[in-house]
Amino acid sequence: MEFIETGLKLFVFIIVISLFFTLVGFLAKKYLSDFFQGFSEIIIKIFSSIKEIFRKTG
């Protein structure tokens, strides 16, 4: 009986995790395009500032 209980707990846990990842994936598709546009701009700024630092030291 304990084995069945552990199996059910594991099954429910797997379902919850998969639902969580499905939700995360859905939200990611919805918001990530905007996020990545802003994020890539920030990365470009960081890289350009790093290049400036290297130009000054070099």
All heavy atoms as TSV, in Angstrom:
chain	resi	resn	atom	element	x	y	z
A	1	MET	N	N	0.833	-1.204	0.000
A	1	MET	CA	C	0.000	0.000	0.000
A	1	MET	C	C	0.867	1.253	0.000
A	1	MET	O	O	0.554	2.227	-0.657
A	1	MET	CB	C	-0.901	-0.022	1.245
A	1	MET	CG	C	-2.026	0.986	1.209
A	1	MET	SD	S	-3.198	0.590	-0.112
A	1	MET	CE	C	-4.100	2.125	-0.177
A	2	GLU	N	N	1.971	1.197	0.756
A	2	GLU	CA	C	2.864	2.351	0.832
A	2	GLU	C	C	3.507	2.625	-0.531
A	2	GLU	O	O	3.721	3.772	-0.895
A	2	GLU	CB	C	3.953	2.071	1.878
A	2	GLU	CG	C	4.613	3.342	2.405
A	2	GLU	CD	C	5.542	3.043	3.566
A	2	GLU	OE1	O	5.064	2.530	4.594
A	2	GLU	OE2	O	6.742	3.323	3.406
A	3	PHE	N	N	3.773	1.569	-1.280
A	3	PHE	CA	C	4.370	1.703	-2.607
A	3	PHE	C	C	3.440	2.475	-3.539
A	3	PHE	O	O	3.884	3.356	-4.282
A	3	PHE	CB	C	4.664	0.307	-3.172
A	3	PHE	CG	C	5.182	0.332	-4.585
A	3	PHE	CD1	C	6.481	0.725	-4.852
A	3	PHE	CD2	C	4.353	-0.026	-5.630
A	3	PHE	CE1	C	6.960	0.744	-6.155
A	3	PHE	CE2	C	4.825	-0.006	-6.939
A	3	PHE	CZ	C	6.126	0.378	-7.196
A	4	ILE	N	N	2.135	2.154	-3.488
A	4	ILE	CA	C	1.137	2.836	-4.337
A	4	ILE	C	C	1.062	4.311	-3.958
A	4	ILE	O	O	0.996	5.185	-4.822
A	4	ILE	CB	C	-0.242	2.150	-4.199
A	4	ILE	CG1	C	-0.176	0.724	-4.783
A	4	ILE	CG2	C	-1.322	2.960	-4.896
A	4	ILE	CD1	C	-1.398	-0.106	-4.484
A	5	GLU	N	N	1.103	4.592	-2.650
A	5	GLU	CA	C	1.043	5.976	-2.171
A	5	GLU	C	C	2.244	6.773	-2.675
A	5	GLU	O	O	2.104	7.895	-3.158
A	5	GLU	CB	C	1.016	5.963	-0.641
A	5	GLU	CG	C	0.379	7.188	-0.033
A	5	GLU	CD	C	0.236	7.053	1.470
A	5	GLU	OE1	O	-0.603	6.252	1.920
A	5	GLU	OE2	O	0.993	7.744	2.183
A	6	THR	N	N	3.433	6.189	-2.584
A	6	THR	CA	C	4.650	6.849	-3.064
A	6	THR	C	C	4.563	7.069	-4.570
A	6	THR	O	O	4.934	8.133	-5.069
A	6	THR	CB	C	5.882	5.990	-2.727
A	6	THR	OG1	O	5.852	5.662	-1.346
A	6	THR	CG2	C	7.160	6.726	-3.044
A	7	GLY	N	N	4.057	6.064	-5.286
A	7	GLY	CA	C	3.901	6.178	-6.736
A	7	GLY	C	C	2.946	7.301	-7.107
A	7	GLY	O	O	3.201	8.070	-8.031
A	8	LEU	N	N	1.829	7.417	-6.376
A	8	LEU	CA	C	0.861	8.488	-6.646
A	8	LEU	C	C	1.464	9.856	-6.362
A	8	LEU	O	O	1.258	10.797	-7.133
A	8	LEU	CB	C	-0.401	8.293	-5.796
A	8	LEU	CG	C	-1.408	7.276	-6.320
A	8	LEU	CD1	C	-2.517	7.055	-5.297
A	8	LEU	CD2	C	-2.009	7.756	-7.634
A	9	LYS	N	N	2.208	9.955	-5.250
A	9	LYS	CA	C	2.862	11.226	-4.932
A	9	LYS	C	C	3.824	11.624	-6.046
A	9	LYS	O	O	3.864	12.775	-6.474
A	9	LYS	CB	C	3.611	11.127	-3.611
A	9	LYS	CG	C	2.711	11.179	-2.398
A	9	LYS	CD	C	3.521	11.099	-1.128
A	9	LYS	CE	C	2.627	11.049	0.090
A	9	LYS	NZ	N	3.374	10.825	1.327
A	10	LEU	N	N	4.611	10.658	-6.527
A	10	LEU	CA	C	5.562	10.906	-7.609
A	10	LEU	C	C	4.834	11.318	-8.883
A	10	LEU	O	O	5.235	12.262	-9.569
A	10	LEU	CB	C	6.388	9.646	-7.855
A	10	LEU	CG	C	7.587	9.799	-8.789
A	10	LEU	CD1	C	8.637	10.705	-8.156
A	10	LEU	CD2	C	8.184	8.431	-9.098
A	11	PHE	N	N	3.732	10.633	-9.183
A	11	PHE	CA	C	2.931	10.929	-10.368
A	11	PHE	C	C	2.384	12.352	-10.313
A	11	PHE	O	O	2.490	13.114	-11.272
A	11	PHE	CB	C	1.789	9.905	-10.469
A	11	PHE	CG	C	0.950	10.050	-11.698
A	11	PHE	CD1	C	1.480	9.761	-12.946
A	11	PHE	CD2	C	-0.366	10.468	-11.600
A	11	PHE	CE1	C	0.699	9.882	-14.083
A	11	PHE	CE2	C	-1.147	10.601	-12.730
A	11	PHE	CZ	C	-0.615	10.299	-13.984
A	12	VAL	N	N	1.810	12.730	-9.159
A	12	VAL	CA	C	1.268	14.077	-8.977
A	12	VAL	C	C	2.388	15.109	-9.086
A	12	VAL	O	O	2.230	16.159	-9.720
A	12	VAL	CB	C	0.531	14.196	-7.618
A	12	VAL	CG1	C	0.206	15.646	-7.298
A	12	VAL	CG2	C	-0.734	13.358	-7.642
A	13	PHE	N	N	3.532	14.799	-8.499
A	13	PHE	CA	C	4.695	15.698	-8.554
A	13	PHE	C	C	5.117	15.944	-10.002
A	13	PHE	O	O	5.348	17.083	-10.415
A	13	PHE	CB	C	5.843	15.079	-7.754
A	13	PHE	CG	C	7.084	15.918	-7.719
A	13	PHE	CD1	C	7.121	17.091	-6.983
A	13	PHE	CD2	C	8.203	15.538	-8.437
A	13	PHE	CE1	C	8.263	17.868	-6.955
A	13	PHE	CE2	C	9.351	16.310	-8.410
A	13	PHE	CZ	C	9.386	17.481	-7.667
A	14	ILE	N	N	5.182	14.856	-10.800
A	14	ILE	CA	C	5.564	14.977	-12.212
A	14	ILE	C	C	4.549	15.815	-12.965
A	14	ILE	O	O	4.907	16.673	-13.775
A	14	ILE	CB	C	5.724	13.572	-12.845
A	14	ILE	CG1	C	6.967	12.884	-12.271
A	14	ILE	CG2	C	5.803	13.665	-14.361
A	14	ILE	CD1	C	7.060	11.418	-12.604
A	15	ILE	N	N	3.251	15.611	-12.712
A	15	ILE	CA	C	2.207	16.400	-13.379
A	15	ILE	C	C	2.343	17.876	-13.027
A	15	ILE	O	O	2.269	18.747	-13.896
A	15	ILE	CB	C	0.801	15.862	-13.014
A	15	ILE	CG1	C	0.577	14.508	-13.690
A	15	ILE	CG2	C	-0.269	16.850	-13.424
A	15	ILE	CD1	C	-0.702	13.834	-13.270
A	16	VAL	N	N	2.558	18.173	-11.736
A	16	VAL	CA	C	2.696	19.562	-11.299
A	16	VAL	C	C	3.904	20.214	-11.969
A	16	VAL	O	O	3.820	21.334	-12.465
A	16	VAL	CB	C	2.800	19.631	-9.756
A	16	VAL	CG1	C	3.241	21.014	-9.301
A	16	VAL	CG2	C	1.466	19.270	-9.126
A	17	ILE	N	N	5.024	19.495	-12.004
A	17	ILE	CA	C	6.231	20.031	-12.641
A	17	ILE	C	C	5.987	20.291	-14.124
A	17	ILE	O	O	6.360	21.345	-14.647
A	17	ILE	CB	C	7.417	19.060	-12.445
A	17	ILE	CG1	C	7.813	18.976	-10.969
A	17	ILE	CG2	C	8.612	19.473	-13.298
A	17	ILE	CD1	C	8.443	20.221	-10.413
A	18	SER	N	N	5.342	19.353	-14.807
A	18	SER	CA	C	5.104	19.527	-16.241
A	18	SER	C	C	4.150	20.688	-16.499
A	18	SER	O	O	4.342	21.459	-17.448
A	18	SER	CB	C	4.578	18.238	-16.869
A	18	SER	OG	O	3.348	17.889	-16.290
A	19	LEU	N	N	3.132	20.846	-15.654
A	19	LEU	CA	C	2.223	21.992	-15.785
A	19	LEU	C	C	2.967	23.294	-15.558
A	19	LEU	O	O	2.761	24.278	-16.278
A	19	LEU	CB	C	1.058	21.882	-14.791
A	19	LEU	CG	C	-0.044	20.902	-15.158
A	19	LEU	CD1	C	-1.029	20.780	-14.004
A	19	LEU	CD2	C	-0.763	21.338	-16.419
A	20	PHE	N	N	3.851	23.296	-14.551
A	20	PHE	CA	C	4.650	24.481	-14.257
A	20	PHE	C	C	5.494	24.869	-15.464
A	20	PHE	O	O	5.534	26.027	-15.874
A	20	PHE	CB	C	5.529	24.213	-13.035
A	20	PHE	CG	C	6.503	25.314	-12.735
A	20	PHE	CD1	C	6.053	26.506	-12.196
A	20	PHE	CD2	C	7.848	25.155	-13.004
A	20	PHE	CE1	C	6.942	27.526	-11.921
A	20	PHE	CE2	C	8.744	26.164	-12.728
A	20	PHE	CZ	C	8.288	27.355	-12.188
A	21	PHE	N	N	6.179	23.866	-16.072
A	21	PHE	CA	C	7.026	24.162	-17.218
A	21	PHE	C	C	6.206	24.594	-18.426
A	21	PHE	O	O	6.644	25.440	-19.211
A	21	PHE	CB	C	7.918	22.968	-17.559
A	21	PHE	CG	C	9.158	22.916	-16.724
A	21	PHE	CD1	C	9.336	21.921	-15.780
A	21	PHE	CD2	C	10.133	23.882	-16.860
A	21	PHE	CE1	C	10.482	21.872	-14.999
A	21	PHE	CE2	C	11.284	23.848	-16.083
A	21	PHE	CZ	C	11.448	22.855	-15.154
A	22	THR	N	N	5.000	24.030	-18.580
A	22	THR	CA	C	4.118	24.454	-19.667
A	22	THR	C	C	3.723	25.909	-19.483
A	22	THR	O	O	3.749	26.700	-20.430
A	22	THR	CB	C	2.857	23.572	-19.701
A	22	THR	OG1	O	3.253	22.210	-19.779
A	22	THR	CG2	C	1.983	23.918	-20.884
A	23	LEU	N	N	3.381	26.288	-18.251
A	23	LEU	CA	C	3.026	27.666	-17.946
A	23	LEU	C	C	4.203	28.597	-18.191
A	23	LEU	O	O	4.059	29.661	-18.797
A	23	LEU	CB	C	2.572	27.769	-16.480
A	23	LEU	CG	C	2.115	29.147	-16.009
A	23	LEU	CD1	C	0.836	29.560	-16.711
A	23	LEU	CD2	C	1.918	29.152	-14.507
A	24	VAL	N	N	5.384	28.196	-17.728
A	24	VAL	CA	C	6.588	29.000	-17.940
A	24	VAL	C	C	6.848	29.173	-19.436
A	24	VAL	O	O	7.159	30.269	-19.893
A	24	VAL	CB	C	7.800	28.350	-17.233
A	24	VAL	CG1	C	9.106	28.985	-17.696
A	24	VAL	CG2	C	7.658	28.495	-15.732
A	25	GLY	N	N	6.707	28.095	-20.195
A	25	GLY	CA	C	6.910	28.166	-21.640
A	25	GLY	C	C	5.923	29.108	-22.305
A	25	GLY	O	O	6.278	29.893	-23.183
A	26	PHE	N	N	4.661	29.044	-21.876
A	26	PHE	CA	C	3.632	29.919	-22.429
A	26	PHE	C	C	3.957	31.377	-22.125
A	26	PHE	O	O	3.909	32.234	-23.015
A	26	PHE	CB	C	2.264	29.543	-21.841
A	26	PHE	CG	C	1.162	30.498	-22.218
A	26	PHE	CD1	C	0.647	30.477	-23.499
A	26	PHE	CD2	C	0.664	31.386	-21.297
A	26	PHE	CE1	C	-0.374	31.348	-23.855
A	26	PHE	CE2	C	-0.349	32.266	-21.640
A	26	PHE	CZ	C	-0.866	32.240	-22.920
A	27	LEU	N	N	4.292	31.662	-20.866
A	27	LEU	CA	C	4.635	33.036	-20.479
A	27	LEU	C	C	5.897	33.497	-21.194
A	27	LEU	O	O	5.996	34.657	-21.599
A	27	LEU	CB	C	4.827	33.117	-18.964
A	27	LEU	CG	C	3.552	32.937	-18.135
A	27	LEU	CD1	C	3.890	32.883	-16.654
A	27	LEU	CD2	C	2.562	34.060	-18.400
A	28	ALA	N	N	6.854	32.573	-21.370
A	28	ALA	CA	C	8.091	32.926	-22.053
A	28	ALA	C	C	7.794	33.339	-23.486
A	28	ALA	O	O	8.284	34.368	-23.941
A	28	ALA	CB	C	9.048	31.741	-22.033
A	29	LYS	N	N	6.965	32.565	-24.193
A	29	LYS	CA	C	6.624	32.918	-25.568
A	29	LYS	C	C	5.914	34.262	-25.616
A	29	LYS	O	O	6.122	35.046	-26.538
A	29	LYS	CB	C	5.712	31.853	-26.180
A	29	LYS	CG	C	6.450	30.609	-26.597
A	29	LYS	CD	C	5.487	29.598	-27.164
A	29	LYS	CE	C	6.179	28.276	-27.427
A	29	LYS	NZ	N	5.225	27.232	-27.789
A	30	LYS	N	N	5.077	34.519	-24.613
A	30	LYS	CA	C	4.298	35.752	-24.603
A	30	LYS	C	C	5.172	36.976	-24.350
A	30	LYS	O	O	5.029	37.991	-25.023
A	30	LYS	CB	C	3.221	35.647	-23.521
A	30	LYS	CG	C	2.099	36.635	-23.683
A	30	LYS	CD	C	0.965	36.306	-22.730
A	30	LYS	CE	C	-0.175	37.270	-22.907
A	30	LYS	NZ	N	-1.250	37.025	-21.963
A	31	TYR	N	N	6.073	36.879	-23.364
A	31	TYR	CA	C	6.825	38.058	-22.926
A	31	TYR	C	C	8.272	38.101	-23.393
A	31	TYR	O	O	8.901	39.140	-23.327
A	31	TYR	CB	C	6.815	38.141	-21.392
A	31	TYR	CG	C	5.438	38.367	-20.832
A	31	TYR	CD1	C	4.775	37.355	-20.155
A	31	TYR	CD2	C	4.798	39.585	-20.984
A	31	TYR	CE1	C	3.506	37.553	-19.648
A	31	TYR	CE2	C	3.536	39.794	-20.487
A	31	TYR	CZ	C	2.892	38.773	-19.811
A	31	TYR	OH	O	1.640	38.977	-19.316
A	32	LEU	N	N	8.807	36.964	-23.862
A	32	LEU	CA	C	10.242	36.900	-24.118
A	32	LEU	C	C	10.674	37.748	-25.293
A	32	LEU	O	O	11.782	38.263	-25.297
A	32	LEU	CB	C	10.667	35.449	-24.339
A	32	LEU	CG	C	11.944	35.057	-23.612
A	32	LEU	CD1	C	11.793	35.282	-22.122
A	32	LEU	CD2	C	12.279	33.612	-23.870
A	33	SER	N	N	9.803	37.917	-26.295
A	33	SER	CA	C	10.200	38.716	-27.449
A	33	SER	C	C	10.520	40.149	-27.003
A	33	SER	O	O	11.562	40.697	-27.367
A	33	SER	CB	C	9.095	38.710	-28.504
A	33	SER	OG	O	7.879	39.169	-27.952
A	34	ASP	N	N	9.657	40.742	-26.169
A	34	ASP	CA	C	9.923	42.085	-25.645
A	34	ASP	C	C	11.161	42.064	-24.751
A	34	ASP	O	O	12.016	42.934	-24.858
A	34	ASP	CB	C	8.732	42.594	-24.818
A	34	ASP	CG	C	7.476	42.701	-25.654
A	34	ASP	OD1	O	7.604	42.866	-26.887
A	34	ASP	OD2	O	6.385	42.615	-25.085
A	35	PHE	N	N	11.238	41.054	-23.892
A	35	PHE	CA	C	12.360	40.947	-22.954
A	35	PHE	C	C	13.675	40.837	-23.712
A	35	PHE	O	O	14.638	41.519	-23.387
A	35	PHE	CB	C	12.156	39.735	-22.055
A	35	PHE	CG	C	13.349	39.436	-21.180
A	35	PHE	CD1	C	13.624	40.232	-20.091
A	35	PHE	CD2	C	14.170	38.370	-21.466
A	35	PHE	CE1	C	14.712	39.958	-19.291
A	35	PHE	CE2	C	15.261	38.095	-20.673
A	35	PHE	CZ	C	15.534	38.894	-19.580
A	36	PHE	N	N	13.715	40.000	-24.754
A	36	PHE	CA	C	14.957	39.790	-25.481
A	36	PHE	C	C	15.380	41.034	-26.237
A	36	PHE	O	O	16.567	41.294	-26.376
A	36	PHE	CB	C	14.847	38.603	-26.445
A	36	PHE	CG	C	15.350	37.326	-25.845
A	36	PHE	CD1	C	14.519	36.236	-25.729
A	36	PHE	CD2	C	16.640	37.231	-25.381
A	36	PHE	CE1	C	14.975	35.055	-25.168
A	36	PHE	CE2	C	17.113	36.057	-24.814
A	36	PHE	CZ	C	16.279	34.979	-24.713
A	37	GLN	N	N	14.407	41.832	-26.730
A	37	GLN	CA	C	14.780	43.078	-27.387
A	37	GLN	C	C	15.504	43.989	-26.408
A	37	GLN	O	O	16.575	44.512	-26.712
A	37	GLN	CB	C	13.537	43.777	-27.937
A	37	GLN	CG	C	13.100	43.213	-29.277
A	37	GLN	CD	C	11.917	43.962	-29.838
A	37	GLN	OE1	O	11.016	44.340	-29.098
A	37	GLN	NE2	N	11.913	44.177	-31.130
A	38	GLY	N	N	14.954	44.168	-25.224
A	38	GLY	CA	C	15.595	45.005	-24.217
A	38	GLY	C	C	16.906	44.400	-23.749
A	38	GLY	O	O	17.895	45.103	-23.569
A	39	PHE	N	N	16.908	43.083	-23.580
A	39	PHE	CA	C	18.090	42.385	-23.075
A	39	PHE	C	C	19.241	42.487	-24.063
A	39	PHE	O	O	20.382	42.744	-23.676
A	39	PHE	CB	C	17.721	40.916	-22.830
A	39	PHE	CG	C	18.735	40.156	-22.052
A	39	PHE	CD1	C	19.011	40.488	-20.739
A	39	PHE	CD2	C	19.406	39.097	-22.642
A	39	PHE	CE1	C	19.943	39.772	-20.011
A	39	PHE	CE2	C	20.340	38.376	-21.915
A	39	PHE	CZ	C	20.611	38.713	-20.608
A	40	SER	N	N	18.953	42.323	-25.360
A	40	SER	CA	C	20.019	42.399	-26.363
A	40	SER	C	C	20.579	43.811	-26.433
A	40	SER	O	O	21.784	43.992	-26.621
A	40	SER	CB	C	19.496	41.957	-27.733
A	40	SER	OG	O	18.429	42.794	-28.137
A	41	GLU	N	N	19.724	44.822	-26.275
A	41	GLU	CA	C	20.220	46.200	-26.251
A	41	GLU	C	C	21.172	46.411	-25.075
A	41	GLU	O	O	22.220	47.040	-25.218
A	41	GLU	CB	C	19.061	47.193	-26.173
A	41	GLU	CG	C	18.288	47.310	-27.469
A	41	GLU	CD	C	17.030	48.145	-27.334
A	41	GLU	OE1	O	16.888	48.863	-26.324
A	41	GLU	OE2	O	16.201	48.076	-28.252
A	42	ILE	N	N	20.824	45.867	-23.905
A	42	ILE	CA	C	21.680	45.989	-22.719
A	42	ILE	C	C	23.019	45.289	-22.967
A	42	ILE	O	O	24.080	45.831	-22.662
A	42	ILE	CB	C	20.970	45.396	-21.481
A	42	ILE	CG1	C	19.781	46.283	-21.089
A	42	ILE	CG2	C	21.934	45.249	-20.308
A	42	ILE	CD1	C	18.852	45.647	-20.077
A	43	ILE	N	N	22.975	44.082	-23.551
A	43	ILE	CA	C	24.210	43.339	-23.825
A	43	ILE	C	C	25.084	44.109	-24.799
A	43	ILE	O	O	26.301	44.200	-24.630
A	43	ILE	CB	C	23.874	41.925	-24.366
A	43	ILE	CG1	C	23.347	41.063	-23.228
A	43	ILE	CG2	C	25.102	41.276	-25.001
A	43	ILE	CD1	C	22.966	39.672	-23.621
A	44	ILE	N	N	24.470	44.703	-25.837
A	44	ILE	CA	C	25.241	45.488	-26.812
A	44	ILE	C	C	25.905	46.670	-26.118
A	44	ILE	O	O	27.079	46.968	-26.367
A	44	ILE	CB	C	24.320	45.945	-27.963
A	44	ILE	CG1	C	23.945	44.736	-28.840
A	44	ILE	CG2	C	25.002	47.019	-28.813
A	44	ILE	CD1	C	22.805	44.997	-29.799
A	45	LYS	N	N	25.186	47.333	-25.215
A	45	LYS	CA	C	25.773	48.460	-24.471
A	45	LYS	C	C	26.950	47.987	-23.614
A	45	LYS	O	O	27.989	48.645	-23.562
A	45	LYS	CB	C	24.720	49.129	-23.581
A	45	LYS	CG	C	23.728	49.967	-24.345
A	45	LYS	CD	C	22.683	50.559	-23.426
A	45	LYS	CE	C	21.614	51.290	-24.210
A	45	LYS	NZ	N	20.497	51.721	-23.369
A	46	ILE	N	N	26.781	46.845	-22.944
A	46	ILE	CA	C	27.853	46.309	-22.095
A	46	ILE	C	C	29.082	45.997	-22.946
A	46	ILE	O	O	30.201	46.374	-22.608
A	46	ILE	CB	C	27.374	45.048	-21.343
A	46	ILE	CG1	C	26.337	45.445	-20.281
A	46	ILE	CG2	C	28.548	44.312	-20.702
A	46	ILE	CD1	C	25.627	44.268	-19.661
A	47	PHE	N	N	28.875	45.344	-24.104
A	47	PHE	CA	C	30.001	45.000	-24.963
A	47	PHE	C	C	30.687	46.238	-25.508
A	47	PHE	O	O	31.914	46.294	-25.595
A	47	PHE	CB	C	29.557	44.087	-26.114
A	47	PHE	CG	C	29.581	42.629	-25.753
A	47	PHE	CD1	C	28.413	41.892	-25.722
A	47	PHE	CD2	C	30.768	42.001	-25.431
A	47	PHE	CE1	C	28.431	40.549	-25.379
A	47	PHE	CE2	C	30.801	40.667	-25.089
A	47	PHE	CZ	C	29.626	39.937	-25.065
A	48	SER	N	N	29.911	47.248	-25.882
A	48	SER	CA	C	30.532	48.465	-26.410
A	48	SER	C	C	31.333	49.175	-25.317
A	48	SER	O	O	32.417	49.694	-25.581
A	48	SER	CB	C	29.480	49.402	-27.007
A	48	SER	OG	O	28.540	49.777	-26.034
A	49	SER	N	N	30.840	49.165	-24.080
A	49	SER	CA	C	31.596	49.785	-22.990
A	49	SER	C	C	32.871	48.991	-22.698
A	49	SER	O	O	33.920	49.567	-22.422
A	49	SER	CB	C	30.745	49.916	-21.728
A	49	SER	OG	O	30.347	48.653	-21.268
A	50	ILE	N	N	32.807	47.656	-22.800
A	50	ILE	CA	C	34.004	46.829	-22.617
A	50	ILE	C	C	35.019	47.140	-23.716
A	50	ILE	O	O	36.213	47.281	-23.448
A	50	ILE	CB	C	33.634	45.325	-22.613
A	50	ILE	CG1	C	32.880	44.980	-21.322
A	50	ILE	CG2	C	34.887	44.450	-22.739
A	50	ILE	CD1	C	32.290	43.589	-21.307
A	51	LYS	N	N	34.550	47.286	-24.962
A	51	LYS	CA	C	35.450	47.641	-26.060
A	51	LYS	C	C	36.122	48.985	-25.799
A	51	LYS	O	O	37.309	49.150	-26.052
A	51	LYS	CB	C	34.682	47.711	-27.376
A	51	LYS	CG	C	34.361	46.357	-27.983
A	51	LYS	CD	C	33.629	46.550	-29.292
A	51	LYS	CE	C	33.139	45.243	-29.867
A	51	LYS	NZ	N	32.298	45.458	-31.042
A	52	GLU	N	N	35.357	49.942	-25.275
A	52	GLU	CA	C	35.915	51.265	-24.962
A	52	GLU	C	C	37.018	51.145	-23.907
A	52	GLU	O	O	38.069	51.769	-24.025
A	52	GLU	CB	C	34.819	52.217	-24.474
A	52	GLU	CG	C	33.851	52.665	-25.551
A	52	GLU	CD	C	34.530	53.484	-26.626
A	52	GLU	OE1	O	35.362	54.355	-26.297
A	52	GLU	OE2	O	34.233	53.264	-27.811
A	53	ILE	N	N	36.787	50.326	-22.895
A	53	ILE	CA	C	37.783	50.128	-21.833
A	53	ILE	C	C	39.055	49.539	-22.429
A	53	ILE	O	O	40.165	49.991	-22.134
A	53	ILE	CB	C	37.205	49.215	-20.717
A	53	ILE	CG1	C	36.096	49.960	-19.959
A	53	ILE	CG2	C	38.320	48.779	-19.754
A	53	ILE	CD1	C	35.263	49.060	-19.068
A	54	PHE	N	N	38.904	48.534	-23.309
A	54	PHE	CA	C	40.073	47.919	-23.927
A	54	PHE	C	C	40.811	48.885	-24.840
A	54	PHE	O	O	42.020	48.858	-24.938
A	54	PHE	CB	C	39.684	46.640	-24.682
A	54	PHE	CG	C	39.597	45.435	-23.783
A	54	PHE	CD1	C	38.387	44.786	-23.595
A	54	PHE	CD2	C	40.709	44.958	-23.129
A	54	PHE	CE1	C	38.304	43.672	-22.768
A	54	PHE	CE2	C	40.634	43.848	-22.299
A	54	PHE	CZ	C	39.426	43.209	-22.129
A	55	ARG	N	N	40.081	49.747	-25.529
A	55	ARG	CA	C	40.726	50.749	-26.393
A	55	ARG	C	C	41.559	51.725	-25.559
A	55	ARG	O	O	42.648	52.115	-25.949
A	55	ARG	CB	C	39.674	51.526	-27.180
A	55	ARG	CG	C	39.153	50.769	-28.378
A	55	ARG	CD	C	38.274	51.640	-29.257
A	55	ARG	NE	N	37.469	50.813	-30.138
A	55	ARG	CZ	C	36.213	51.065	-30.458
A	55	ARG	NH1	N	35.606	52.124	-29.987
A	55	ARG	NH2	N	35.565	50.268	-31.275
A	56	LYS	N	N	41.006	52.131	-24.405
A	56	LYS	CA	C	41.725	53.083	-23.543
A	56	LYS	C	C	42.974	52.456	-22.949
A	56	LYS	O	O	44.008	53.092	-22.866
A	56	LYS	CB	C	40.796	53.574	-22.424
A	56	LYS	CG	C	39.720	54.513	-22.903
A	56	LYS	CD	C	38.741	54.890	-21.820
A	56	LYS	CE	C	37.625	55.736	-22.367
A	56	LYS	NZ	N	36.541	55.941	-21.409
A	57	THR	N	N	42.894	51.176	-22.533
A	57	THR	CA	C	44.060	50.526	-21.920
A	57	THR	C	C	45.056	50.122	-22.993
A	57	THR	O	O	46.245	50.097	-22.738
A	57	THR	CB	C	43.635	49.295	-21.092
A	57	THR	OG1	O	42.903	48.398	-21.950
A	57	THR	CG2	C	42.797	49.689	-19.905
A	58	GLY	N	N	44.574	49.751	-24.179
A	58	GLY	CA	C	45.467	49.305	-25.246
A	58	GLY	C	C	46.053	50.469	-25.960
A	58	GLY	O	O	47.174	50.604	-26.295
